[in-house]
Amino acid sequence: MSDPYDPLLHVVLFQPEIPYNTGSVGRTCVAIGAKLWLVRPLGFRVDDYYLRRAGLDYWQHLAWEVVDDWAALTARLDEQRFWFFTKRGSSDYRTVRYNTGDVFVFGRESSGLPTEITSLHPERLLRIPTRPQVRSLNLSNSVAIATYEALRQIELPGQ
């Protein structure tokens, strides 16, 4: 659970419910150099077989931390550079200029982010466009789409 490096980004899963999704997000975080934050309550145990299985042998390389609630998370991270991904977002995620250290927040698989969080930052609500036939994208796919766009923008020279 230690943070062995200075993360390129922070990925926050607010009350995730499905261990496979969280494991896949963890693998993406290792691939891009992001730190994964999990906000309780979780829909699984952090030693869950399915969580580790989805992360395969990458989990040992993951910088991650579990916090008890939203207040604990915001006390640890600078809230100024938070981006909230929600189907109710008014801005397309591709229109934002991302920076190293930005915080990407994703909600529960079943219900997304609660309005008590999104209502505080309406100017930072981002959406990933989809056709109307699709209610939403899978959580791990959404994280990959958003973080790789940030990586494209801020990739360090020579990489």
Summary of the structure (lengths in Angstrom):
residues: 159
radius of gyration: 14.6
end to end distance: 26.6
largest distance: 42.0
contacts: 467
relative contact order: 0.20
helix: 40%
strand: 19%
